Amino acid sequence: DLPKVRVGTVAHSYSSKYLHEHSIGSRKFSSITEGLDAVKKDKIDAFVYDHTILKYFANKEFKNDVVILDSVFNPQTYGIALPTNSTLRESINRVLLKKKMDEFYWKGLIEKYLGKQ
C-alpha cells in the first residue's frame, strides 16, 4: 500500500534508502518525532523507520496519537559494540541472557518501553 499513500521517513536513514530502492516516494524528516507528528497531524499517511524505535516513541511521546503496525519489511537485530578483547563481553552476555530467560522480567521491560504487545 505504501506506493499509494503519503509516506515519510528520516532523511539519510536506512529506511530512506530502502524506500528509494523500492521506488516508494517519501517525504524526508530530520527526526522521528517530526515524522510521527506529521502522521498525527495528517500531513502524511505512514512513517517508515525502525520498528522498535517507532514503538518506543509511539509509547512515550505519541500515546493514542499513532498506531505502529506489526509489519516489518527488513528484519534487523541489534548488537552492542565493545573494544576487541573487552573484559566486559562475558559479563554483559551473562546478564542479557539471564534477563532474557526471565520471561516475566523481559515482558515487563518490553511493555515499559514499547507498550503492550
C-alpha positions in Angstrom: 0.0 0.0 0.0 2.9 2.4 0.5 3.2 3.5 -3.1 -0.4 4.7 -3.0 -0.1 6.8 0.2 1.9 9.8 1.5 4.9 8.3 3.2 7.6 9.8 5.4 10.9 8.7 6.8 14.0 10.1 8.5 16.4 11.7 5.9 19.6 9.8 5.2 18.5 6.7 7.1 18.5 3.1 6.0 14.7 3.4 5.8 15.0 6.2 3.3 17.4 4.1 1.2 15.0 1.1 1.4 12.1 3.2 0.2 14.1 4.7 -2.6 15.4 1.3 -3.8 11.8 0.1 -3.9 10.6 3.1 -5.8 8.4 4.4 -3.0 8.4 8.2 -2.8 8.7 9.7 0.6 8.9 13.0 2.4 12.1 13.3 4.5 12.1 14.4 8.1 15.0 15.4 10.3 13.8 13.3 13.2 11.4 10.6 14.3 9.3 12.9 16.4 8.9 15.3 13.4 7.8 12.4 11.2 5.4 11.0 13.8 4.0 14.5 14.4 3.3 14.7 10.7 1.3 11.4 10.9 -0.6 12.8 14.0 -1.5 16.0 12.1 -2.5 14.0 8.9 0.3 15.6 6.8 1.4 12.1 5.8 -0.3 8.7 6.0 2.6 6.5 7.0 6.0 6.9 8.6 8.6 4.2 7.9 11.5 3.6 10.2 13.0 1.1 12.7 10.0 -0.8 14.2 11.4 -1.0 17.8 12.3 2.7 17.9 8.9 3.7 16.4 7.2 1.6 19.1 9.2 3.4 21.8 8.4 6.9 20.6 4.7 5.9 20.0 4.5 4.6 23.6 6.4 7.5 25.2 5.6 10.7 23.1 2.6 9.8 20.9 0.5 7.5 23.0 -3.0 7.3 21.5 -2.0 9.5 18.6 -0.4 7.0 16.2 -0.5 3.2 15.7 2.6 1.2 14.9 1.7 -1.7 12.6 3.4 -5.1 13.1 4.7 -5.1 9.5 8.5 -5.3 9.3 10.0 -5.0 5.8 13.6 -5.9 6.6 14.1 -7.5 10.0 17.3 -6.5 11.7 18.9 -7.4 15.0 20.8 -5.2 17.4 24.3 -5.5 18.8 26.5 -4.0 21.4 29.9 -2.7 20.3 32.8 -3.3 22.6 36.5 -2.9 22.1 38.3 -6.0 20.9 39.0 -8.4 23.8 36.9 -6.4 26.2 36.7 -7.9 29.6 33.1 -6.7 29.8 31.9 -9.0 27.0 31.2 -12.1 29.1 29.6 -10.3 31.9 27.3 -8.3 29.6 26.3 -11.5 27.7 25.6 -13.3 31.0 23.3 -10.5 32.3 21.5 -10.2 29.0 20.9 -14.0 28.8 19.7 -14.1 32.4 17.3 -11.2 31.9 16.0 -12.6 28.6 15.4 -16.0 30.1 13.2 -14.5 32.9 10.1 -14.2 30.8 8.2 -12.1 33.4 11.0 -9.6 33.6 11.6 -9.5 29.9 7.9 -9.0 29.1 7.7 -6.2 31.7 10.7 -4.5 30.3 9.4 -4.6 26.8 6.0 -3.3 28.0 7.6 -0.5 29.9 9.4 0.9 26.9 7.3 -0.3 23.9 3.8 -0.6 25.3 1.6 -3.6 25.5 2.3 -6.1 22.8 
